[in-house]
Structure formats: structure tokens, C-alpha cells
């Protein structure tokens, strides 16, 4: 009885396709996790977005506070107390009846 034995060349050819497929899958899996647009970078971007949203909220709050102060200095809604405060701070004047307290940084309070 003659048994047909596969040639050594045939076994190598049969293993080549799954080997190439496994390498391709490993390549794409690695880049899906660690690549420029991979999962790990996506998580880092999400964290950065959350951080920037927090900073944006703080900056918007500061801007609203400054806009309220500027609105008080407009001619149509001038607040005399705020005008007096800003003029004294800018010019460095004080009323003779006022008590000036300096903190450690040298600023007037």
C-alpha cells in the first residue's frame, strides 16, 4: 500500500497563510491600542478634554465677574463707590480720615 506523504513544501505553504494573518492581526491590534489614534491616546484625549472644560468654566466665570465690574464703570450706570475705589487705587490717594493697613506683601487693604 502506497501512502501519499505531503511534501515538506506543502506543509510550509499551508502554514504561511495563517502566519501572515496572525502577524497582520497582531500589527493592527497593537496600533488599535497604542497607535496615534489608538484607545490609550483616546483615553488621554478624553482626560484632556475634561481638564480643559474645567479651565473654560473658570475663565468664563472670571470674565463674567470682570464684565460686571466694567458695566459698573460705564457712564450710563456709573457706581460712585467703585469709581472712588478705582481712582484711589490708581492714583495712590487716601482720605486723611482713613486708616491704611498694609499686609505682608505691601499692598493696601
C-alpha positions as CSV (number, residue, x, y, z in Angstrom):
1,X,0.0,0.0,0.0
2,X,1.4,3.4,-1.0
3,X,0.8,6.2,1.3
4,X,0.9,9.6,-0.1
5,X,3.1,11.8,2.0
6,X,2.7,15.6,1.7
7,X,5.9,17.2,0.6
8,X,7.7,19.5,3.0
9,X,7.0,22.4,0.7
10,X,3.2,21.8,1.0
11,X,3.3,22.0,4.9
12,X,5.2,25.3,4.8
13,X,2.7,26.8,2.3
14,X,-0.2,25.7,4.5
15,X,1.3,27.4,7.5
16,X,2.3,30.6,5.6
17,X,-1.3,32.0,5.2
18,X,-2.2,31.7,8.9
19,X,1.2,33.0,10.0
20,X,0.8,36.1,7.8
21,X,-2.8,36.6,9.0
22,X,-1.7,36.3,12.7
23,X,1.1,38.9,12.1
24,X,-1.4,41.3,10.4
25,X,-3.9,40.9,13.3
26,X,-1.1,41.5,15.8
27,X,0.0,44.6,13.9
28,X,-3.5,46.1,13.8
29,X,-4.3,45.1,17.4
30,X,-1.1,46.8,18.6
31,X,-1.9,50.0,16.7
32,X,-5.5,49.9,17.8
33,X,-4.3,50.2,21.4
34,X,-1.0,52.2,21.2
35,X,-1.1,53.9,17.9
36,X,-1.6,57.6,17.3
37,X,-5.4,57.2,17.2
38,X,-5.4,54.2,19.5
39,X,-7.5,53.5,22.6
40,X,-4.9,54.7,25.1
41,X,-4.4,58.0,23.3
42,X,-8.2,58.4,23.1
43,X,-8.5,58.0,26.9
44,X,-5.7,60.6,27.3
45,X,-7.6,63.0,25.0
46,X,-10.8,62.5,27.0
47,X,-9.0,63.4,30.2
48,X,-7.5,66.5,28.5
49,X,-11.0,67.5,27.3
50,X,-12.4,67.3,30.8
51,X,-9.5,69.3,32.2
52,X,-10.0,72.0,29.5
53,X,-13.7,72.1,30.1
54,X,-12.9,72.9,33.8
55,X,-10.5,75.6,32.9
56,X,-13.0,77.1,30.4
57,X,-15.6,77.2,33.2
58,X,-13.2,79.1,35.5
59,X,-12.2,81.5,32.7
60,X,-15.9,82.2,31.8
61,X,-16.6,82.9,35.5
62,X,-13.7,85.3,35.7
63,X,-14.8,87.0,32.5
64,X,-18.4,87.4,33.8
65,X,-17.0,88.9,37.1
66,X,-14.9,91.4,35.1
67,X,-17.8,92.3,32.8
68,X,-19.9,93.1,35.8
69,X,-17.2,95.4,37.2
70,X,-16.8,97.1,33.8
71,X,-20.5,97.6,33.5
72,X,-20.5,99.5,36.8
73,X,-17.9,101.9,35.3
74,X,-19.9,102.7,32.2
75,X,-21.3,106.3,32.1
76,X,-24.9,105.2,32.0
77,X,-24.6,103.1,35.1
78,X,-21.7,104.6,37.0
79,X,-21.3,103.4,40.6
80,X,-19.7,106.2,42.6
81,X,-18.2,103.9,45.2
82,X,-16.5,101.7,42.6
83,X,-15.2,104.9,40.8
84,X,-13.8,106.2,44.1
85,X,-12.2,102.9,44.9
86,X,-10.5,102.6,41.4
87,X,-9.4,106.3,41.4
88,X,-7.8,106.0,44.9
89,X,-6.1,102.7,43.9
90,X,-4.8,104.0,40.6
91,X,-3.6,107.4,41.9
92,X,-2.5,106.1,45.3
93,X,-4.5,108.7,47.3
94,X,-6.2,108.2,50.7
95,X,-8.5,110.3,52.7
96,X,-6.9,111.9,55.8
97,X,-9.5,110.2,58.0
98,X,-8.9,106.7,56.6
99,X,-6.7,104.1,58.2
100,X,-4.5,102.2,55.8
101,X,-3.4,98.7,56.7
102,X,-0.6,97.1,54.8
103,X,-0.4,93.3,54.6
104,X,2.9,91.4,54.3
105,X,3.0,91.8,50.5
106,X,2.9,95.6,50.9
107,X,-0.5,96.0,49.3
108,X,-3.1,98.3,50.9
109,X,-6.3,96.8,52.1
